[in-house]
Amino acid sequence: MNQTASNTADLVVIGGGAAGLMCAATASARGLRVTVIDPNQKLGRKLRITGKGRCNLTNNCDVKTLLANIPGDGRFLYSALNRLPPEAVMAWFEERGLPVKTERGSRVFPCSDRADDVADTLLRECRTYGVSFVCGRAKALLTADGEICGVVTDEEKIACRAAAVCTGGLSYPLTGSTGDGYRFARSFGHTVVEPQASLVPLESGDDWCAEMQGFSLKNVTLSAFEDEKLIYRELGEMLFTHFGVSGPLVLSASAHMRHMDSRKYRLEIDLKPGLDEKKLDARLLRDFEKYANREFKNALVDLAGHSMIPVLIRLSEIPPDTKVHDLTREQRQRLLRLLKAFPVSISGKRPIDEAIVTAGGVNLKEIDPRSMESKLIRGLYFAGEVLNLDAYTGGFNLQIAWSTGYTAGLAACREE
Ligand SMILES: Cc1cc2nc3c(=O)[nH]c(=O)nc-3n(C[C@H](O)[C@H](O)[C@H](O)COP(=O)(O)OP(=O)(O)OC[C@H]3O[C@@H](n4cnc5c(N)ncnc54)[C@H](O)[C@@H]3O)c2cc1C
């Protein structure tokens, strides 16, 4: 990263992630002198690992669908999404030489399948318009008469009339997001909704999870319950781990679990979602006819994965040595219920540093949704995950970063 920053700027962007780079690119292209501060030598560090290195950069959907994928107060985003909706994000990257494609679930990726290309496109745009980069950490923001007038790093003080806090949340802190933005916000009297992990693996006290660690399930339906109320149901993939469960379905389910302290959560896995109970019973009868002379413990090979069979046997409470032809209807029903609703109780979420995204953050009530400007301090903007906004998987979290970063960048120009 070059260190060409002079110590004055119109706008200082704190954080060179998705939101910060979009904010810097937008403001600099409109003539503002912009400085980006970030401790990483290579900017967009988290962006470069998104989507398993492919970057699911947005979702090719309308604003209504987008808002349905934001569990909190998505309406805050109306204005920002109008300014930069998903189709405008796609066009933004394409116009700058990065073709994109839409895959299953309307997820958008660069055609190159390289997240690095997304980060590099943003950086190129910033460099084209003369953005200065400082490798370091912002330590404090300075104000005079209720307006931003500077940003202090370990090395220097940069005088400015606007600052955009784009410091991300608390997830994956090795990428640089360590929660500094919350501290800055609080120092000016903002309230911060307690950060918590979202899109995160789940812990279970059920010993059978650890017993099956490494075993993955495809084409299963996962249902999540909060105090017995169904809060999530989806078909897909998941896996068992030494602490509980993980994988795409589990991460998505976790985003619906917002009250770990006060509510009880549990999962049910439908291992045979293609068969209703009647069809599955007929299938069990066929299997049991085929293996009529075997012992029960040796009769499940066509029904379940190798790692799961001992667990199914134990949970069914059917003595393993029972001859299949001696199984009762009631025992068969018990097995059927396990296959349609395999139970996993949830004891908690994995720590926030393992989460894909941080829920909670700077209170939206204190931010102007048309500009992302603080209602308390003039010239202070917030964008991206530092805000009390998060979304489900599908490219929605980056869409939030683009739209809010873009809106803050535009607004900083209007103040000029
Ligand atoms: C493994 C993984 C995969 C993901 N995949 C996807 C995906 O495919 N699609 C999707 O939509 N979302 C995805 N996400 C979520 C998405 O990456 C984030 O929501 C998004 O990056 C948030 O952008 P941001 O700019 O707000 O924060 P960040 O990208 O976290 O950037 C914050 C930046 O601020 C800097 N910073 C922090 N404190 C300071 C300070 N004091 N001074 C200077 N700089 C500072 C950090 O170094 C960092 O570079 C993924 C997340 C992870 C962890």
The ligand as a Tripos MOL2 file, in Angstrom:
@<TRIPOS>MOLECULE
LIG
   53    58     1     0     0
SMALL
NO_CHARGES

@<TRIPOS>ATOM
      1 C1        -15.6050  -16.0510    5.3380 C.3       1 LIG1
      2 C2        -16.6190  -15.0170    4.9480 C.ar      1 LIG1
      3 C3        -17.2980  -15.1560    3.7430 C.ar      1 LIG1
      4 C4        -18.2670  -14.2110    3.3790 C.ar      1 LIG1
      5 N1        -18.8950  -14.3480    2.1710 N.ar      1 LIG1
      6 C5        -19.8070  -13.4400    1.7930 C.ar      1 LIG1
      7 C6        -20.4150  -13.5050    0.5000 C.ar      1 LIG1
      8 O1        -20.0510  -14.3400   -0.3400 O.2       1 LIG1
      9 N2        -21.3930  -12.5970    0.2130 N.ar      1 LIG1
     10 C7        -21.7630  -11.6120    1.0910 C.ar      1 LIG1
     11 O2        -22.6630  -10.8280    0.7690 O.2       1 LIG1
     12 N3        -21.1610  -11.4760    2.3010 N.ar      1 LIG1
     13 C8        -20.1860  -12.3570    2.6500 C.ar      1 LIG1
     14 N4        -19.5600  -12.2100    3.8590 N.ar      1 LIG1
     15 C9        -19.8930  -11.0310    4.7070 C.3       1 LIG1
     16 C10       -19.1800   -9.7940    4.1330 C.3       1 LIG1
     17 O3        -17.8350  -10.1150    3.8720 O.3       1 LIG1
     18 C11       -19.2480   -8.6180    5.1150 C.3       1 LIG1
     19 O4        -20.5740   -8.3750    5.4760 O.3       1 LIG1
     20 C12       -18.6220   -7.3740    4.4810 C.3       1 LIG1
     21 O5        -17.2670   -7.6120    4.1680 O.3       1 LIG1
     22 C13       -18.7570   -6.1640    5.3810 C.3       1 LIG1
     23 O6        -18.0660   -5.1070    4.7780 O.3       1 LIG1
     24 P1        -17.4850   -3.8990    5.6450 P.3       1 LIG1
     25 O7        -16.7320   -3.0510    4.6910 O.co2     1 LIG1
     26 O8        -18.5480   -3.3150    6.4450 O.co2     1 LIG1
     27 O9        -16.4810   -4.6040    6.6710 O.3       1 LIG1
     28 P2        -15.1010   -5.3710    6.4100 P.3       1 LIG1
     29 O10       -15.1000   -5.9970    5.0680 O.co2     1 LIG1
     30 O11       -14.9260   -6.2590    7.5910 O.co2     1 LIG1
     31 O12       -14.0160   -4.2380    6.4000 O.3       1 LIG1
     32 C14       -13.7120   -3.4860    7.5500 C.3       1 LIG1
     33 C15       -12.3330   -2.9250    7.3860 C.3       1 LIG1
     34 O13       -12.1000   -1.9590    8.4160 O.3       1 LIG1
     35 C16       -10.7560   -2.0440    8.8200 C.3       1 LIG1
     36 N5        -10.6320   -1.4640   10.1680 N.ar      1 LIG1
     37 C17       -11.1930   -1.8850   11.3190 C.ar      1 LIG1
     38 N6        -10.8520   -1.0700   12.3370 N.ar      1 LIG1
     39 C18       -10.0670   -0.1040   11.7990 C.ar      1 LIG1
     40 C19        -9.3800    1.0310   12.3210 C.ar      1 LIG1
     41 N7         -9.4390    1.3570   13.6320 N.pl3     1 LIG1
     42 N8         -8.6570    1.8030   11.4900 N.ar      1 LIG1
     43 C20        -8.5730    1.5110   10.1650 C.ar      1 LIG1
     44 N9         -9.1930    0.4490    9.6160 N.ar      1 LIG1
     45 C21        -9.9160   -0.3540   10.4220 C.ar      1 LIG1
     46 C22       -10.4420   -3.5340    8.7600 C.3       1 LIG1
     47 O14        -9.0620   -3.7660    8.6520 O.3       1 LIG1
     48 C23       -11.2410   -3.9670    7.5330 C.3       1 LIG1
     49 O15       -10.4240   -3.9740    6.3870 O.3       1 LIG1
     50 C24       -18.5630  -13.1200    4.2350 C.ar      1 LIG1
     51 C25       -17.8670  -12.9770    5.4380 C.ar      1 LIG1
     52 C26       -16.8950  -13.9070    5.7800 C.ar      1 LIG1
     53 C27       -16.1430  -13.7200    7.0700 C.3       1 LIG1
@<TRIPOS>BOND
     1     1     2 1
     2     2     3 ar
     3     2    52 ar
     4     3     4 ar
     5     4     5 ar
     6     4    50 ar
     7     5     6 ar
     8     6     7 ar
     9     6    13 1
    10     7     8 2
    11     7     9 ar
    12     9    10 ar
    13    10    11 2
    14    10    12 ar
    15    12    13 ar
    16    13    14 ar
    17    14    15 1
    18    14    50 ar
    19    15    16 1
    20    16    17 1
    21    16    18 1
    22    18    19 1
    23    18    20 1
    24    20    21 1
    25    20    22 1
    26    22    23 1
    27    23    24 1
    28    24    25 2
    29    24    26 1
    30    24    27 1
    31    27    28 1
    32    28    29 2
    33    28    30 1
    34    28    31 1
    35    31    32 1
    36    32    33 1
    37    33    34 1
    38    33    48 1
    39    34    35 1
    40    35    36 1
    41    35    46 1
    42    36    37 ar
    43    36    45 ar
    44    37    38 ar
    45    38    39 ar
    46    39    40 ar
    47    39    45 ar
    48    40    41 1
    49    40    42 ar
    50    42    43 ar
    51    43    44 ar
    52    44    45 ar
    53    46    47 1
    54    46    48 1
    55    48    49 1
    56    50    51 ar
    57    51    52 ar
    58    52    53 1
@<TRIPOS>SUBSTRUCTURE
     1 LIG1         1 GROUP 0 **** ****
